[in-house]
Every structure is written in C-alpha cells, then in structure tokens.
Amino acid sequence: MSTTFDLSDFESHLSTQWLGRDFRYFRSLPSTNTHIKKLDADDVEPGMVVLTDNQTGGRGQYDRNWISEAGQNLTFSMVFKPQTSDGFHTLTLACALALVEQVESISEEPCTKIKWPNDVLVNGKKVAGLLTEAVFIGNRPARLVIGIGLNVNQQEYAAQLSEKATSLQIEMEKQIAREELLSNLLARIEHKYRLWHQNQAKLLIHINRKIDGYGQWVGLKVNGAMKQDSYKLLGINETGRLLLLNHEGGIESFSHEQIRIVTD
C-alpha cells in the first residue's frame, strides 16, 4: 500500500548542517535528477534535495529504467557544487559507502556491498542504485547531481527482477520508516562529502573494503567483452579509477565507463 512521505517527521530527525535543509517534495516526478538539471542556476543551492514518492521515468546507469513502486521507497537527488570535476566518481562511491553503513546500522544480518560502479547489494541482490550527472558552464562544473534509488518497503518485483532485486523490508523482515532512514542517510552523506572534499585517504580505504570482490581474483568485462584472464581487485585510487593486478604482476587501471566486475 502506497504511503505519503511525512515531511514533518523527516524534518524532526534531520541533523545535517546543509544537506537536505533545502528539501523539495513532489508526489510524482518523471526524474528527480532531470528536475534539478532543468532548474535555473539562481534556484539551485548546494545541499538541495529533491524527493518524489512516485518517480515515473527513473533512470539508472546507461539510461536503464529504474522501476520503483510509488510510496514504498526512497527516490531522491542531491545537489553538490564542487570547484572541480576531479574525483566525481569517488564522491559517488562515497555516497554508496554511506548507504552501506546506514543499512548495516539498522540490521546485524545483511551482507552489504558496493557493486562496481554504482550499485549497493544486500545479500547479493540490488537494493540501491546511484546516478551521477554534471551540469557544466564551459569546462567548469556548475552543479553535480547525485540521484539515489533505494528499495525500502517494496515487497514484490517483476519476474525479470525478482532474482536480482530486493528491499530492506524483504531482507530485514520488518517495515522501515523512510523519513528517519533518509534523515540519517543524509547525515552520513554530508560527513562523507566532507572527507571527500578534504581528500582524506581513509575514505578510499573504507570504500575499497566494501567493494564487492575487493582483494579477490575476479572476472573482467571490458567494453562489453569478457577478458579470458582473471584479475585481483585492488580497489580505487585517488582519482576514482579501479586498479587490478594481472597474473604477470602488473597493475592496470580502468575508468568506470569501461569495465564490469564479474565475481560469480
């Protein structure tokens, strides 16, 4: 059953300094990312969060559809205004780490991982996806928009998704209050943004430990083609590129657009 997001309950739990203080709620939107990208520059401040209870045209990586049951999940986008475009993907992964830590804070059971490049898994199934898009003025980023779709209380999925997707309620066998969950998640993301902005090395360490396949020999699909050899996943470097060790002892680096990690 669809439920409306309770703004007053959310605001009562919000403890951030700036992220989510400008909060805009819509009963229905095609895409929260697209909505923010279309706003005039004067109407967009760092920390703005746009949330909808019914995202009718949600997009994932490579323009895949993100299907979400109305009133059951969290579909929202955040605005950041970093000075340079360096390390955008690391910031996306920092937000994914915040998601992982938030899930782990409310349950002792699930095995929660970051699936390269921008998904979060619980017990091997996708529970969240992130989509990062930038609006540029010339070669300077005017705004960075990070959208998150988090499956919270949805209990049924289409047949083609049922083996791959899950929700927090399915995994934890209890209903989750979306308002408190979002307020706590934004506090974690604000903290991770500060670490990212300060180029804190410990942030990379914590991200790497949560990447699915970290420290293991994994399969590699490059530009859609499966490589014959396996590689040891070493994690990301300070620019957000993934580092892998080949069997000759050489280290190769890849951007997130190029590769997919195969752990099965």
HELIX and SHEET records of a PDB file:
HELIX    1   1 LEU A    7  HIS A   13  1                                   7    
HELIX    2   2 THR A   32  LYS A   38  1                                   7    
HELIX    3   3 ALA A   41  ASP A   43  5                                   3    
HELIX    4   4 GLN A   61  ASP A   63  5                                   3    
HELIX    5   5 PHE A   88  ILE A  106  1                                  19    
HELIX    6   6 LEU A  168  MET A  172  1                                   5    
HELIX    7   7 ARG A  178  HIS A  197  1                                  20    
HELIX    8   8 ALA A  201  LYS A  210  1                                  10    
SHEET    1   A 7 PHE A  23  PHE A  26  0                                        
SHEET    2   A 7 VAL A  49  THR A  52  1                                        
SHEET    3   A 7 LEU A  74  PHE A  80 -1                                        
SHEET    4   A 7 ARG A 140  LEU A 150 -1                                        
SHEET    5   A 7 LYS A 125  ILE A 137 -1                                        
SHEET    6   A 7 ASP A 119  VAL A 122 -1                                        
SHEET    7   A 7 THR A 112  LYS A 115 -1                                        
SHEET    1   B 5 ALA A 225  MET A 226  0                                        
SHEET    2   B 5 TRP A 217  VAL A 222 -1                                        
SHEET    3   B 5 TYR A 231  ILE A 236 -1                                        
SHEET    4   B 5 LEU A 242  LEU A 245 -1                                        
SHEET    5   B 5 ILE A 251  PHE A 254 -1                                        
SHEET    1   C 3 ALA A 225  MET A 226  0                                        
SHEET    2   C 3 TRP A 217  VAL A 222 -1                                        
SHEET    3   C 3 ILE A 259  VAL A 262 -1                                        
END                                                                             
